[in-house]
Amino acid sequence: MRFGKKVSVELKGDAIDAYSRLNTLVGKQRLGGIRSSDEISLWNSVQRAFDLISDNPFYGRNVRKKQIPAYYLKKFGAGNLFVVSLSLFWRLVYSLEGSRVEIVAFVLDIFSHEEYGKRFGYKRK
């Protein structure tokens, strides 16, 4: 309770599917005796991001209001967005909602740098 409030991290939208697929794949790899892979590295990076966001909900890079894609405004009503860089150039996008008692960080997307660029409208050089 660093901010005097409980901070929780919840998955929402596309992040649920992405995390579920990654978690399943990593579980299978670990059962097969694989200790190191790109997927395991990414999963560890996501877990680390969850911990950092729980400790400091403002951990990620804040996206300017005018740069928030319409997708997030329409689908989630997200008035604020934060982006965390993960391993292998992946990104985690989350939004904060709070009350007098609690801050909830809703993870909205976990995707590759290429998908991040498409969603945020960045053009390739």
Backbone as CSV, one residue per row, in Angstrom:
resi,resn,N_x,N_y,N_z,CA_x,CA_y,CA_z,C_x,C_y,C_z
1,MET,0.823,-1.184,0.000,0.000,0.000,0.000,0.869,1.250,0.000
2,ARG,1.656,1.374,-0.990,2.587,2.490,-1.098,1.863,3.825,-1.221
3,PHE,0.710,3.859,-1.877,-0.030,5.083,-2.101,-1.177,5.234,-1.107
4,GLY,-1.136,4.474,-0.025,-2.192,4.530,0.969,-3.431,3.767,0.536
5,LYS,-3.331,3.080,-0.592,-4.447,2.309,-1.127,-3.927,0.951,-1.591
6,LYS,-4.810,-0.007,-1.586,-4.471,-1.316,-2.137,-4.373,-1.179,-3.658
7,VAL,-3.358,-1.783,-4.264,-3.189,-1.766,-5.720,-3.306,-3.195,-6.221
8,SER,-4.221,-3.411,-7.155,-4.362,-4.747,-7.743,-4.200,-4.650,-9.253
9,VAL,-3.750,-5.747,-9.843,-3.556,-5.826,-11.293,-4.523,-6.873,-11.823
10,GLU,-5.342,-6.488,-12.802,-6.315,-7.396,-13.393,-6.172,-7.384,-14.908
11,LEU,-6.392,-8.544,-15.504,-6.357,-8.654,-16.965,-7.742,-8.346,-17.521
12,LYS,-7.765,-7.726,-18.687,-9.018,-7.338,-19.313,-8.841,-7.396,-20.831
13,GLY,-9.889,-7.696,-21.551,-9.856,-7.658,-23.008,-8.894,-8.655,-23.617
14,ASP,-8.127,-8.201,-24.604,-7.197,-9.052,-25.342,-6.072,-9.589,-24.460
15,ALA,-5.795,-8.911,-23.365,-4.721,-9.349,-22.478,-5.038,-10.699,-21.839
16,ILE,-6.310,-10.976,-21.615,-6.697,-12.260,-21.020,-6.266,-13.407,-21.929
17,ASP,-6.592,-13.299,-23.219,-6.235,-14.348,-24.177,-4.723,-14.466,-24.347
18,ALA,-4.041,-13.338,-24.484,-2.590,-13.350,-24.691,-1.887,-13.980,-23.490
19,TYR,-2.290,-13.600,-22.291,-1.660,-14.144,-21.091,-1.969,-15.630,-20.930
20,SER,-3.194,-16.007,-21.230,-3.595,-17.415,-21.119,-2.787,-18.287,-22.080
21,ARG,-2.649,-17.844,-23.334,-1.868,-18.599,-24.318,-0.413,-18.710,-23.877
22,LEU,0.158,-17.599,-23.423,1.551,-17.591,-22.988,1.735,-18.494,-21.771
23,ASN,0.832,-18.412,-20.826,0.913,-19.216,-19.609,0.829,-20.708,-19.927
24,THR,-0.074,-21.079,-20.836,-0.219,-22.481,-21.249,1.044,-22.976,-21.929
25,LEU,1.579,-22.184,-22.849,2.787,-22.562,-23.585,3.980,-22.726,-22.643
26,VAL,4.136,-21.800,-21.721,5.246,-21.871,-20.767,5.079,-23.082,-19.860
27,GLY,3.857,-23.369,-19.441,3.608,-24.547,-18.609,4.004,-25.831,-19.315
28,LYS,3.652,-25.943,-20.599,4.014,-27.128,-21.386,5.529,-27.238,-21.537
29,GLN,6.176,-26.101,-21.779,7.627,-26.122,-21.944,8.315,-26.552,-20.647
30,ARG,7.851,-26.050,-19.544,8.466,-26.403,-18.261,8.232,-27.872,-17.931
31,LEU,7.048,-28.388,-18.265,6.790,-29.815,-18.061,7.701,-30.666,-18.939
32,GLY,8.047,-30.142,-20.117,8.939,-30.840,-21.025,10.413,-30.675,-20.670
33,GLY,10.690,-29.977,-19.583,12.072,-29.828,-19.140,12.801,-28.633,-19.719
34,ILE,12.114,-27.812,-20.461,12.752,-26.620,-21.036,12.833,-25.554,-19.952
35,ARG,14.024,-25.056,-19.717,14.228,-24.058,-18.669,14.408,-22.652,-19.218
36,SER,14.749,-22.556,-20.493,14.997,-21.245,-21.074,14.481,-21.221,-22.512
37,SER,13.613,-20.262,-22.793,13.102,-20.057,-24.148,12.609,-18.614,-24.246
38,ASP,12.299,-18.181,-25.443,11.760,-16.833,-25.628,10.457,-16.664,-24.861
39,GLU,9.619,-17.687,-24.878,8.321,-17.611,-24.207,8.492,-17.513,-22.695
40,ILE,9.419,-18.278,-22.144,9.669,-18.231,-20.702,10.223,-16.865,-20.316
41,SER,11.110,-16.333,-21.134,11.658,-15.008,-20.891,10.544,-13.953,-20.906
42,LEU,9.654,-14.045,-21.875,8.540,-13.103,-21.971,7.611,-13.254,-20.770
43,TRP,7.296,-14.484,-20.381,6.422,-14.726,-19.240,7.028,-14.134,-17.960
44,ASN,8.330,-14.346,-17.762,9.010,-13.763,-16.602,8.940,-12.243,-16.630
45,SER,9.072,-11.673,-17.818,9.009,-10.230,-17.980,7.606,-9.702,-17.630
46,VAL,6.578,-10.419,-18.032,5.196,-10.030,-17.710,4.983,-10.101,-16.196
47,GLN,5.455,-11.164,-15.560,5.310,-11.305,-14.111,6.026,-10.165,-13.380
48,ARG,7.207,-9.816,-13.864,7.972,-8.711,-13.277,7.201,-7.398,-13.427
49,ALA,6.578,-7.191,-14.606,5.785,-5.979,-14.834,4.596,-5.925,-13.874
50,PHE,3.916,-7.060,-13.669,2.800,-7.103,-12.720,3.268,-6.671,-11.326
51,ASP,4.429,-7.185,-10.900,4.963,-6.834,-9.575,5.308,-5.347,-9.486
52,LEU,5.939,-4.816,-10.534,6.313,-3.403,-10.533,5.091,-2.494,-10.533
53,ILE,4.061,-2.875,-11.280,2.831,-2.082,-11.316,2.128,-2.155,-9.965
54,SER,2.158,-3.315,-9.318,1.556,-3.454,-7.984,2.253,-2.554,-6.969
55,ASP,3.571,-2.440,-7.091,4.340,-1.578,-6.189,4.148,-0.098,-6.506
56,ASN,4.071,0.225,-7.796,3.919,1.617,-8.238,3.002,1.633,-9.459
57,PRO,1.730,1.963,-9.293,0.797,1.918,-10.418,1.169,2.866,-11.574
58,PHE,2.022,3.840,-11.312,2.442,4.783,-12.355,3.792,4.394,-12.969
59,TYR,4.156,3.123,-12.840,5.447,2.626,-13.314,5.646,2.814,-14.815
60,GLY,4.660,2.512,-15.629,4.796,2.552,-17.090,4.924,3.955,-17.646
61,ARG,5.276,4.003,-18.930,5.356,5.295,-19.637,3.941,5.764,-19.913
62,ASN,3.620,6.975,-19.488,2.287,7.524,-19.675,2.082,7.941,-21.140
63,VAL,0.978,7.514,-21.733,0.642,7.885,-23.108,-0.148,9.189,-23.046
64,ARG,0.245,10.172,-23.834,-0.483,11.442,-23.869,-1.930,11.208,-24.276
65,LYS,-2.822,11.980,-23.702,-4.261,11.813,-23.960,-4.584,11.867,-25.456
66,LYS,-3.961,12.785,-26.185,-4.262,12.918,-27.613,-3.687,11.769,-28.436
67,GLN,-2.791,10.966,-27.849,-2.207,9.836,-28.559,-2.844,8.498,-28.197
68,ILE,-3.851,8.518,-27.317,-4.537,7.271,-26.961,-5.376,6.835,-28.154
69,PRO,-5.139,5.629,-28.687,-5.912,5.162,-29.841,-7.404,5.078,-29.527
70,ALA,-8.214,5.375,-30.530,-9.673,5.338,-30.380,-10.148,3.964,-29.910
71,TYR,-9.430,2.914,-30.291,-9.772,1.550,-29.882,-9.937,1.454,-28.369
72,TYR,-8.992,2.006,-27.621,-9.030,1.928,-26.160,-10.125,2.816,-25.576
73,LEU,-10.361,3.947,-26.223,-11.420,4.829,-25.744,-12.790,4.192,-25.935
74,LYS,-13.009,3.597,-27.115,-14.307,2.990,-27.416,-14.536,1.709,-26.633
75,LYS,-13.563,0.803,-26.658,-13.750,-0.517,-26.067,-13.709,-0.507,-24.538
76,PHE,-12.827,0.310,-23.962,-12.631,0.270,-22.514,-12.966,1.589,-21.818
77,GLY,-13.176,2.645,-22.576,-13.393,3.951,-21.962,-12.162,4.432,-21.207
78,ALA,-11.001,4.006,-21.680,-9.739,4.306,-20.994,-9.347,5.765,-21.208
79,GLY,-9.350,6.536,-20.140,-8.942,7.931,-20.211,-7.463,8.109,-19.939
80,ASN,-6.803,7.027,-19.529,-5.357,7.072,-19.301,-4.771,5.730,-19.722
81,LEU,-3.586,5.778,-20.272,-2.884,4.558,-20.676,-1.429,4.655,-20.269
82,PHE,-0.896,3.504,-19.906,0.516,3.381,-19.587,1.067,2.200,-20.370
83,VAL,2.319,2.306,-20.809,2.962,1.255,-21.593,4.233,0.807,-20.877
84,VAL,4.392,-0.510,-20.778,5.596,-1.094,-20.186,6.300,-1.908,-21.264
85,SER,7.582,-1.679,-21.448,8.369,-2.470,-22.386,8.735,-3.792,-21.719
86,LEU,8.494,-4.879,-22.442,8.806,-6.220,-21.969,9.998,-6.756,-22.741
87,SER,10.453,-7.946,-22.395,11.548,-8.557,-23.142,11.106,-8.867,-24.569
88,LEU,12.061,-9.049,-25.434,11.831,-9.396,-26.845,11.012,-8.342,-27.577
89,PHE,11.089,-7.101,-27.130,10.413,-5.949,-27.734,8.891,-6.033,-27.674
90,TRP,8.344,-6.778,-26.739,6.901,-6.834,-26.531,6.488,-5.663,-25.653
91,ARG,5.185,-5.387,-25.633,4.653,-4.286,-24.845,3.451,-4.749,-24.028
92,LEU,3.268,-4.129,-22.875,2.105,-4.351,-22.023,1.436,-2.991,-21.854
93,VAL,0.151,-2.921,-22.141,-0.602,-1.673,-22.046,-1.613,-1.810,-20.920
94,TYR,-1.654,-0.812,-20.035,-2.621,-0.863,-18.940,-3.216,0.509,-18.663
95,SER,-4.341,0.484,-17.978,-5.062,1.689,-17.600,-5.344,1.621,-16.108
96,LEU,-5.435,2.768,-15.474,-5.700,2.816,-14.037,-7.100,3.339,-13.739
97,GLU,-7.727,2.730,-12.764,-8.983,3.218,-12.222,-8.846,3.175,-10.720
98,GLY,-9.394,4.161,-10.059,-9.229,4.191,-8.620,-10.471,4.634,-7.891
99,SER,-10.478,4.324,-6.622,-11.526,4.776,-5.724,-10.828,5.277,-4.471
100,ARG,-11.590,5.579,-3.469,-11.002,6.049,-2.221,-10.232,4.940,-1.510
101,VAL,-10.536,3.696,-1.862,-9.980,2.559,-1.143,-8.921,1.805,-1.941
102,GLU,-9.067,1.784,-3.262,-8.250,0.877,-4.068,-7.913,1.488,-5.425
103,ILE,-6.754,1.099,-5.953,-6.355,1.419,-7.329,-6.301,0.104,-8.086
104,VAL,-6.953,0.048,-9.241,-6.931,-1.163,-10.056,-6.225,-0.843,-11.370
105,ALA,-5.187,-1.607,-11.673,-4.481,-1.489,-12.954,-5.051,-2.568,-13.869
106,PHE,-5.780,-2.151,-14.891,-6.346,-3.095,-15.847,-5.381,-3.268,-17.009
107,VAL,-4.817,-4.463,-17.149,-3.931,-4.762,-18.266,-4.818,-5.028,-19.472
108,LEU,-4.696,-4.207,-20.504,-5.578,-4.274,-21.658,-4.983,-5.056,-22.817
109,ASP,-3.674,-5.029,-22.977,-3.019,-5.711,-24.092,-1.623,-6.154,-23.699
110,ILE,-1.233,-7.292,-24.248,0.149,-7.771,-24.196,0.446,-8.206,-25.623
111,PHE,1.312,-7.455,-26.313,1.538,-7.780,-27.715,2.935,-7.419,-28.188
112,SER,3.254,-7.913,-29.385,4.577,-7.682,-29.968,4.738,-6.213,-30.339
113,HIS,5.978,-5.826,-30.563,6.267,-4.447,-30.961,5.560,-4.098,-32.266
114,GLU,5.497,-5.047,-33.174,4.827,-4.816,-34.461,3.334,-4.523,-34.260
115,GLU,2.667,-5.324,-33.436,1.245,-5.092,-33.157,1.034,-3.785,-32.394
116,TYR,1.952,-3.481,-31.501,1.904,-2.218,-30.759,1.963,-1.041,-31.735
117,GLY,2.880,-1.115,-32.691,3.011,-0.057,-33.690,1.746,0.120,-34.510
118,LYS,1.115,-0.988,-34.886,-0.133,-0.915,-35.646,-1.242,-0.284,-34.814
119,ARG,-1.394,-0.733,-33.580,-2.479,-0.251,-32.720,-2.337,1.236,-32.421
120,PHE,-1.081,1.697,-32.260,-0.847,3.098,-31.923,-0.592,3.965,-33.156
121,GLY,-0.665,3.371,-34.345,-0.570,4.144,-35.570,0.818,4.581,-35.966
122,TYR,1.844,3.870,-35.521,3.196,4.208,-35.923,3.489,3.600,-37.294
123,LYS,4.175,4.335,-38.107,4.503,3.869,-39.445,5.920,3.319,-39.476
124,ARG,6.127,2.306,-40.299,7.477,1.754,-40.478,8.277,2.682,-41.364
125,LYS,9.561,2.732,-41.125,10.442,3.578,-41.954,10.874,2.837,-43.184
